[in-house]
Amino acid sequence: RVVRLLQNWRLTDDFGFLLIGPAGCGKSHLVLAFAQSVARQILSRNTMAPLPGYYPVVELLAEIKRTDFDLPSRVRSPAPLILDDLGTEHIT
C-alpha cells in the first residue's frame, strides 16, 4: 500500500508522508526511490522546479547549528524534502 501511494504521488499533490518502522526495514531505500521518481517527473517537464532535497536529520541539525541556525536553501525551497532518520538524533 505504501509503495503504491508513493508511486502515485504527483508534483501537484499537497500532502506528505511520514514513514515509521524499525531500523533496517527499507524506509530510506524506499524514499530515495521516491525522490528519484519525483526528479524524473520534474526533469520530464523541462521545468526549472527544484529537485527533491534529502537530509539525514542528524546532518541537517549539525548544519543548522554550524550556520547559526540559518536553514539551508534546500530546506527552504518548495521542492519535496526528505528528512531521514527523524527521531534518532541526540537531543540536548
C-alpha positions as CSV (number, residue, x, y, z in Angstrom):
1,R,0.0,0.0,0.0
2,V,2.8,2.5,0.9
3,V,4.7,1.7,-2.4
4,R,1.5,2.3,-4.4
5,L,0.9,5.6,-2.6
6,L,4.4,6.8,-3.3
7,Q,4.3,5.6,-6.9
8,N,1.1,7.6,-7.5
9,W,2.3,10.8,-5.8
10,R,2.5,13.8,-8.3
11,L,4.1,17.2,-8.0
12,T,0.6,18.7,-7.8
13,D,-0.3,16.8,-4.7
14,D,-0.3,18.8,-1.5
15,F,0.4,16.2,1.1
16,G,3.4,14.5,2.5
17,F,4.4,11.2,4.1
18,L,5.8,10.0,7.4
19,L,7.2,6.5,7.2
20,I,7.6,4.7,10.5
21,G,9.2,1.4,11.1
22,P,12.1,-0.5,12.7
23,A,15.7,0.1,11.6
24,G,16.7,-1.9,8.6
25,C,13.2,-2.4,7.1
26,G,13.9,-0.3,3.9
27,K,12.4,3.1,4.7
28,S,15.5,5.0,3.4
29,H,15.7,2.9,0.3
30,L,12.0,3.5,-0.4
31,V,12.1,7.3,0.0
32,L,15.3,7.5,-2.2
33,A,13.5,5.6,-4.9
34,F,10.6,8.0,-4.4
35,A,12.9,11.0,-4.7
36,Q,14.3,9.6,-8.0
37,S,10.7,9.2,-9.3
38,V,9.9,12.9,-8.4
39,A,13.1,14.1,-10.0
40,R,12.1,12.2,-13.2
41,Q,8.8,14.0,-13.1
42,I,10.5,17.4,-12.8
43,L,13.1,16.7,-15.5
44,S,10.5,15.3,-17.9
45,R,8.6,18.5,-17.7
46,N,11.7,20.6,-18.6
47,T,10.8,23.0,-15.7
48,M,13.2,24.9,-13.5
49,A,11.5,23.4,-10.4
50,P,13.9,22.4,-7.7
51,L,14.7,18.8,-7.3
52,P,13.9,16.9,-4.1
53,G,16.1,17.6,-1.1
54,Y,17.4,14.7,1.0
55,Y,18.8,15.3,4.5
56,P,19.7,12.9,7.3
57,V,18.2,14.8,10.3
58,V,21.5,14.5,12.2
59,E,23.4,16.2,9.4
60,L,20.7,18.8,8.9
61,L,20.8,19.8,12.6
62,A,24.6,19.9,12.6
63,E,24.5,22.2,9.5
64,I,21.9,24.5,11.2
65,K,24.0,24.8,14.3
66,R,27.1,25.4,12.2
67,T,25.4,28.3,10.4
68,D,23.9,30.0,13.4
69,F,20.5,28.4,12.8
70,D,20.2,29.5,9.2
71,L,18.2,26.9,7.3
72,P,20.0,25.6,4.2
73,S,18.4,26.7,0.9
74,R,17.4,23.1,0.1
75,V,15.2,23.1,3.2
76,R,13.6,26.4,2.3
77,S,12.9,25.5,-1.3
78,P,9.4,24.4,-2.4
79,A,10.8,21.1,-3.6
80,P,9.9,17.8,-1.8
81,L,12.0,17.4,1.2
82,I,13.1,14.1,2.6
83,L,14.2,14.0,6.3
84,D,15.8,10.7,7.0
85,D,16.2,9.1,10.5
86,L,13.9,11.6,12.2
87,G,13.9,10.8,15.9
88,T,17.3,9.2,16.0
89,E,19.2,12.4,16.8
90,H,20.6,13.0,20.2
91,I,18.7,15.9,21.8
92,T,20.5,18.3,24.1
